[in-house]
């Protein structure tokens, strides 16, 4: 056997040993991923509803943007006034 073949066999042996050492971690990671995918799948109807209502909710926020900004400014003014009174 020449040196190249021997070196290749040694590298393959190390690689196989490394993968073998990692088998438990790989299996646990795969099981966790499978569990996560199952959780997402079970929540699909909820996510679908949320995505369907999101455009309307954003429209309401857009329509109320000026009103919300005014309320925020009023709240800040009250806080500043409150601090001065202390």
mmCIF file of the C-alpha atoms, coordinates in Angstrom:
data_MODEL
# 
_entry.id   MODEL 
# 
loop_
_atom_site.group_PDB 
_atom_site.id 
_atom_site.type_symbol 
_atom_site.label_atom_id 
_atom_site.label_alt_id 
_atom_site.label_comp_id 
_atom_site.label_asym_id 
_atom_site.label_entity_id 
_atom_site.label_seq_id 
_atom_site.pdbx_PDB_ins_code 
_atom_site.Cartn_x 
_atom_site.Cartn_y 
_atom_site.Cartn_z 
_atom_site.occupancy 
_atom_site.B_iso_or_equiv 
_atom_site.pdbx_formal_charge 
_atom_site.auth_seq_id 
_atom_site.auth_comp_id 
_atom_site.auth_asym_id 
_atom_site.auth_atom_id 
_atom_site.pdbx_PDB_model_num 
ATOM 1  C CA . UNK A 1 1  ? 0.000   0.000  0.000  1.00 0.00 ? 1  UNK A CA 1 
ATOM 2  C CA . UNK A 1 2  ? 1.450   3.391  -0.919 1.00 0.00 ? 2  UNK A CA 1 
ATOM 3  C CA . UNK A 1 3  ? 1.639   6.397  1.375  1.00 0.00 ? 3  UNK A CA 1 
ATOM 4  C CA . UNK A 1 4  ? -1.280  8.221  -0.205 1.00 0.00 ? 4  UNK A CA 1 
ATOM 5  C CA . UNK A 1 5  ? -3.607  5.261  0.285  1.00 0.00 ? 5  UNK A CA 1 
ATOM 6  C CA . UNK A 1 6  ? -2.422  4.777  3.854  1.00 0.00 ? 6  UNK A CA 1 
ATOM 7  C CA . UNK A 1 7  ? -2.900  8.478  4.631  1.00 0.00 ? 7  UNK A CA 1 
ATOM 8  C CA . UNK A 1 8  ? -6.375  8.420  3.112  1.00 0.00 ? 8  UNK A CA 1 
ATOM 9  C CA . UNK A 1 9  ? -7.349  5.383  5.180  1.00 0.00 ? 9  UNK A CA 1 
ATOM 10 C CA . UNK A 1 10 ? -6.041  7.055  8.349  1.00 0.00 ? 10 UNK A CA 1 
ATOM 11 C CA . UNK A 1 11 ? -7.997  10.232 7.606  1.00 0.00 ? 11 UNK A CA 1 
ATOM 12 C CA . UNK A 1 12 ? -11.147 8.226  6.913  1.00 0.00 ? 12 UNK A CA 1 
ATOM 13 C CA . UNK A 1 13 ? -10.636 6.328  10.147 1.00 0.00 ? 13 UNK A CA 1 
ATOM 14 C CA . UNK A 1 14 ? -10.377 9.618  12.107 1.00 0.00 ? 14 UNK A CA 1 
ATOM 15 C CA . UNK A 1 15 ? -13.422 11.022 10.334 1.00 0.00 ? 15 UNK A CA 1 
ATOM 16 C CA . UNK A 1 16 ? -15.515 7.929  11.045 1.00 0.00 ? 16 UNK A CA 1 
ATOM 17 C CA . UNK A 1 17 ? -14.385 7.964  14.662 1.00 0.00 ? 17 UNK A CA 1 
ATOM 18 C CA . UNK A 1 18 ? -15.330 11.647 14.994 1.00 0.00 ? 18 UNK A CA 1 
ATOM 19 C CA . UNK A 1 19 ? -18.776 11.076 13.438 1.00 0.00 ? 19 UNK A CA 1 
ATOM 20 C CA . UNK A 1 20 ? -19.283 8.044  15.658 1.00 0.00 ? 20 UNK A CA 1 
ATOM 21 C CA . UNK A 1 21 ? -18.463 10.159 18.730 1.00 0.00 ? 21 UNK A CA 1 
ATOM 22 C CA . UNK A 1 22 ? -21.030 12.754 17.585 1.00 0.00 ? 22 UNK A CA 1 
ATOM 23 C CA . UNK A 1 23 ? -23.837 10.284 16.788 1.00 0.00 ? 23 UNK A CA 1 
ATOM 24 C CA . UNK A 1 24 ? -25.676 10.881 20.067 1.00 0.00 ? 24 UNK A CA 1 
ATOM 25 C CA . UNK A 1 25 ? -25.549 14.662 19.606 1.00 0.00 ? 25 UNK A CA 1 
ATOM 26 C CA . UNK A 1 26 ? -26.734 14.347 16.015 1.00 0.00 ? 26 UNK A CA 1 
ATOM 27 C CA . UNK A 1 27 ? -29.660 12.139 17.038 1.00 0.00 ? 27 UNK A CA 1 
ATOM 28 C CA . UNK A 1 28 ? -30.659 14.511 19.886 1.00 0.00 ? 28 UNK A CA 1 
ATOM 29 C CA . UNK A 1 29 ? -30.461 17.540 17.575 1.00 0.00 ? 29 UNK A CA 1 
ATOM 30 C CA . UNK A 1 30 ? -32.583 15.765 14.964 1.00 0.00 ? 30 UNK A CA 1 
ATOM 31 C CA . UNK A 1 31 ? -35.177 14.812 17.583 1.00 0.00 ? 31 UNK A CA 1 
ATOM 32 C CA . UNK A 1 32 ? -35.273 18.393 18.902 1.00 0.00 ? 32 UNK A CA 1 
ATOM 33 C CA . UNK A 1 33 ? -35.703 19.764 15.399 1.00 0.00 ? 33 UNK A CA 1 
ATOM 34 C CA . UNK A 1 34 ? -38.482 17.270 14.739 1.00 0.00 ? 34 UNK A CA 1 
ATOM 35 C CA . UNK A 1 35 ? -40.185 18.353 17.977 1.00 0.00 ? 35 UNK A CA 1 
ATOM 36 C CA . UNK A 1 36 ? -39.890 22.024 17.035 1.00 0.00 ? 36 UNK A CA 1 
ATOM 37 C CA . UNK A 1 37 ? -41.355 21.392 13.580 1.00 0.00 ? 37 UNK A CA 1 
ATOM 38 C CA . UNK A 1 38 ? -44.241 19.543 15.220 1.00 0.00 ? 38 UNK A CA 1 
ATOM 39 C CA . UNK A 1 39 ? -44.915 22.501 17.511 1.00 0.00 ? 39 UNK A CA 1 
ATOM 40 C CA . UNK A 1 40 ? -44.965 24.892 14.565 1.00 0.00 ? 40 UNK A CA 1 
ATOM 41 C CA . UNK A 1 41 ? -47.274 22.587 12.645 1.00 0.00 ? 41 UNK A CA 1 
ATOM 42 C CA . UNK A 1 42 ? -49.701 22.409 15.563 1.00 0.00 ? 42 UNK A CA 1 
ATOM 43 C CA . UNK A 1 43 ? -49.774 26.221 15.738 1.00 0.00 ? 43 UNK A CA 1 
ATOM 44 C CA . UNK A 1 44 ? -50.306 26.709 11.997 1.00 0.00 ? 44 UNK A CA 1 
ATOM 45 C CA . UNK A 1 45 ? -53.977 27.739 12.313 1.00 0.00 ? 45 UNK A CA 1 
ATOM 46 C CA . UNK A 1 46 ? -53.045 30.370 14.915 1.00 0.00 ? 46 UNK A CA 1 
ATOM 47 C CA . UNK A 1 47 ? -50.194 31.708 12.771 1.00 0.00 ? 47 UNK A CA 1 
ATOM 48 C CA . UNK A 1 48 ? -52.436 31.727 9.685  1.00 0.00 ? 48 UNK A CA 1 
ATOM 49 C CA . UNK A 1 49 ? -55.086 33.778 11.535 1.00 0.00 ? 49 UNK A CA 1 
ATOM 50 C CA . UNK A 1 50 ? -52.473 36.198 12.849 1.00 0.00 ? 50 UNK A CA 1 
ATOM 51 C CA . UNK A 1 51 ? -51.015 36.710 9.381  1.00 0.00 ? 51 UNK A CA 1 
ATOM 52 C CA . UNK A 1 52 ? -54.480 37.185 7.903  1.00 0.00 ? 52 UNK A CA 1 
ATOM 53 C CA . UNK A 1 53 ? -55.415 39.896 10.434 1.00 0.00 ? 53 UNK A CA 1 
ATOM 54 C CA . UNK A 1 54 ? -52.057 41.676 10.367 1.00 0.00 ? 54 UNK A CA 1 
ATOM 55 C CA . UNK A 1 55 ? -52.798 43.907 7.335  1.00 0.00 ? 55 UNK A CA 1 
ATOM 56 C CA . UNK A 1 56 ? -56.027 45.185 8.947  1.00 0.00 ? 56 UNK A CA 1 
ATOM 57 C CA . UNK A 1 57 ? -54.246 45.783 12.257 1.00 0.00 ? 57 UNK A CA 1 
ATOM 58 C CA . UNK A 1 58 ? -51.490 47.734 10.507 1.00 0.00 ? 58 UNK A CA 1 
ATOM 59 C CA . UNK A 1 59 ? -54.153 49.756 8.704  1.00 0.00 ? 59 UNK A CA 1 
ATOM 60 C CA . UNK A 1 60 ? -55.757 50.705 12.017 1.00 0.00 ? 60 UNK A CA 1 
ATOM 61 C CA . UNK A 1 61 ? -52.383 51.751 13.426 1.00 0.00 ? 61 UNK A CA 1 
ATOM 62 C CA . UNK A 1 62 ? -51.680 53.803 10.321 1.00 0.00 ? 62 UNK A CA 1 
ATOM 63 C CA . UNK A 1 63 ? -55.072 55.510 10.582 1.00 0.00 ? 63 UNK A CA 1 
ATOM 64 C CA . UNK A 1 64 ? -54.548 56.221 14.289 1.00 0.00 ? 64 UNK A CA 1 
ATOM 65 C CA . UNK A 1 65 ? -50.898 57.246 14.001 1.00 0.00 ? 65 UNK A CA 1 
ATOM 66 C CA . UNK A 1 66 ? -51.505 60.972 14.454 1.00 0.00 ? 66 UNK A CA 1 
ATOM 67 C CA . UNK A 1 67 ? -53.894 60.368 17.348 1.00 0.00 ? 67 UNK A CA 1 
ATOM 68 C CA . UNK A 1 68 ? -51.381 58.044 19.039 1.00 0.00 ? 68 UNK A CA 1 
ATOM 69 C CA . UNK A 1 69 ? -48.575 60.571 18.576 1.00 0.00 ? 69 UNK A CA 1 
ATOM 70 C CA . UNK A 1 70 ? -50.745 63.328 20.114 1.00 0.00 ? 70 UNK A CA 1 
ATOM 71 C CA . UNK A 1 71 ? -51.531 61.122 23.110 1.00 0.00 ? 71 UNK A CA 1 
ATOM 72 C CA . UNK A 1 72 ? -47.855 60.348 23.553 1.00 0.00 ? 72 UNK A CA 1 
ATOM 73 C CA . UNK A 1 73 ? -46.961 64.040 23.540 1.00 0.00 ? 73 UNK A CA 1 
ATOM 74 C CA . UNK A 1 74 ? -49.722 64.742 26.074 1.00 0.00 ? 74 UNK A CA 1 
ATOM 75 C CA . UNK A 1 75 ? -48.435 61.973 28.337 1.00 0.00 ? 75 UNK A CA 1 
ATOM 76 C CA . UNK A 1 76 ? -44.909 63.407 28.180 1.00 0.00 ? 76 UNK A CA 1 
ATOM 77 C CA . UNK A 1 77 ? -46.196 66.874 29.007 1.00 0.00 ? 77 UNK A CA 1 
ATOM 78 C CA . UNK A 1 78 ? -48.044 65.477 32.026 1.00 0.00 ? 78 UNK A CA 1 
ATOM 79 C CA . UNK A 1 79 ? -44.890 63.663 33.179 1.00 0.00 ? 79 UNK A CA 1 
ATOM 80 C CA . UNK A 1 80 ? -42.811 66.855 32.863 1.00 0.00 ? 80 UNK A CA 1 
ATOM 81 C CA . UNK A 1 81 ? -45.442 68.827 34.743 1.00 0.00 ? 81 UNK A CA 1 
ATOM 82 C CA . UNK A 1 82 ? -45.612 66.139 37.416 1.00 0.00 ? 82 UNK A CA 1 
ATOM 83 C CA . UNK A 1 83 ? -41.827 66.240 37.899 1.00 0.00 ? 83 UNK A CA 1 
ATOM 84 C CA . UNK A 1 84 ? -41.850 70.015 38.319 1.00 0.00 ? 84 UNK A CA 1 
ATOM 85 C CA . UNK A 1 85 ? -44.480 69.773 41.057 1.00 0.00 ? 85 UNK A CA 1 
ATOM 86 C CA . UNK A 1 86 ? -42.325 67.464 43.186 1.00 0.00 ? 86 UNK A CA 1 
# 
